[in-house]
Structure formats: structure tokens, C-alpha cells
């Protein structure tokens, strides 16, 4: 499965996000929210468990500090969509990603990212240039 697409959404006053209908089936039972790069990442339980396993392997191999694994556990949150397909984004993650009412939900291949709309828009031109460069270098079609 590859998560793709970009959707303009809003957080309600209680910090709830309605997942785009295209993504809901992948998170029907549970999902994991965790900090991303200026955003909040939403992962399937299987993908989250794979990520945790990689972190644990790196800690055992002394490639990653135990503090990184501890931070991942402390900052992450298991969420369950309600009957309307809404998930609650905890306040600490809203503050981390500077989320306000206007947000962008986008596929990021192996996860979904939840962005502050203004931050996403600031980055959009840079993304367009990055993908154009990748295609020119043979990474695309």
C-alpha cells in the first residue's frame, strides 16, 4: 500500500481530524500518531511496529541512543477512529507541529502526514522542485 494524495482539512475545537475517506479503511481499528519532520505522522499499527523494531535493533547495535526510542514512545499515541472517521490529535502533538484549524493531510507513501496548512504551503514550491529534479535524474517515469 502506498499512501498518496493531498487533502485540505480542519481540526475541530476538540482537536479532532476527519480522516480523508480514501485512507479510513487502513486505520479502521487503530493507528499511531507520532512526531514527524515539522508535522504529525499517522502510521498503521504494522508500520509503527516495524519502525519500533528498527529502533530497538539500532539501540541494541549501539547505532541509536536509547533516549530516541524512549522519546518515540513518550511522544507517540495510539488512536482509534470514531464512527465518523475522526481521530483525536493530542495537544502535545498539535503544539509540536504547530497545527491550528487549517491543516493539510497528505500521503507520504508509508504513512500519512498532518501539516499546518501555512507550513505546508511554504514548502510546496520546494517539493515541486525536488520532484522535478528526481524525475530528471531518472527516479521517475
N, C-alpha and C positions, 0 to 999 in steps of 0.2 A: 504494500500500500504506500502511496506517495500522497502526502497532503499538499494540495496546490490551490491557488486562488486567493484573492484578497477581498475582504468584505468590510464595509464601514458599519460600525455598530455603536451601541452606547452601553455604559454601565448605569444601572438604575441607582437610586438613592441608597439602596441597601448593599451596593457593591456586587450586584448580580449581572451576569452576562448571559444573553441568549446565544447559545452556540449556533452557528450557521447550520441549516438543516443538512447540508451536504456532509458535515462532519459528525453529526449527532450519533449515528449508528456505531461509530468506532468507540464512543465513550458512554454507551448506554448504561453500563453497570458502574464504572468508576473511571477516574482519571487522576493524574498527578500534575499539580501546578508547582513550578519551581522557578527561581530567578534565571533569566536569560541575559543576553547582551543588550541592555537597555530596555528589556521587555520581560514579559512573563511567558514562560514556556508551558504548554499543555501537552502531556505525553500519555499514551496508552499505558496501562499497567505493565504490559510485556516490555515495552520500550524503556519505561522507567526502571524496571528490574534489571534489564540488560545494562543500563547506564550505571546503576549501583554496583553491579557485579564488576564492571570495568574499573570503577573507582576502588573497590575492595582489592582487586588484583594489583592495581598500581600502588596501593598503600602497602600491601604485603611485599611487593617488589621494591619498596622504598623510592618509587618514582613520584609519588604524591604524598603529601603530608596528611596525616590523619585528620588534621583540622579541616581540610577540604571536604572530606566525607562527612564529618560532623556538621559542617555548615550546610551541606546539601540536605541532610536530614532535618536540621533545625528550620531551614527556610522553606522546605517543600511542604505541600499539603495535599492529602487525598481528598478529592471532591466527587460528589455523585450528582449528576444532573437530575433536576426535578421533572415533573410531568410535562412542563413547558420547555424542557431542554435548557434550563438555566443552571449555571454554576455560580457559586459564591467565590469571589476573588477576595482573599483575606486582606485586611487593611495594610498589613506589613508589606505584602507584595504589590499592592496598589501604590504605596509610597515609594517602594524600590524602583518601580518602572514609571513613576510619575503619571499614573493613569488618572484621568479625570473622566468626565461624562463621555466625551467623544473619543472613541478608540477605533483601532483597525485590527481586525483578526485576519491573519494570513497563514497560509500553508507554508511550511519550511521543510518539505519533503518527509522527514521522520518525526515531525512534531508540528504543533500549531503555535504561533507566536501572537501575543496580545500586546499591542503597542499603543502608546499615547498617540493620538492622530497627528498632532503637530510634530512630534519626533519622527514619526513615520514619513510624513511629507517632506521634512528636511532632508531625509536620507534618500528619497525616491530618485532624484536625479543621479545620485551616486550609484544606486542599484542599476539603473538603466545603463550607465556607462560600463559597469562591471560585467553585466551580462553580454553587452555588445562586444567587449574585449574578449570574453571567454569564447564566444561564437567565432570571432575572427581567428583565435588561436587554435580552433579545431575542437573545442569542447562541446560544441552544439551540433546542430544538424549538418 
